[in-house]
């Protein structure tokens, strides 16, 4: 009788270990799915933010360059216009290389 109880206890414990490993594997797979979900969303967000920044910087250096050219060409403020054009060229150079 004692042997029978011991064998059934061993079988139950082995089955319990298998269940706990199965639960642990399921937990790990759920955590991996969540981490993958966050990684995909973070990659999408960073790509979207980078493309938005490129668009804004291109628009900004175009406007600054245009304002500088108009100021320089009209003679309204040649020095300031020249500096704005140089600044726009520098912004374009840096943004196209870094972004």
Secondary structure, 3 states (H helix, E strand, C coil): CHHHHHHHHHHHHHHHHHHHHHHHHHHHHHHHHHHHHHHHHHHHHHHHHHHHHHHHHHHHHHHHHHHHHHHHHHCCCHHHHHHHHHHHHHHHHHHHHHC
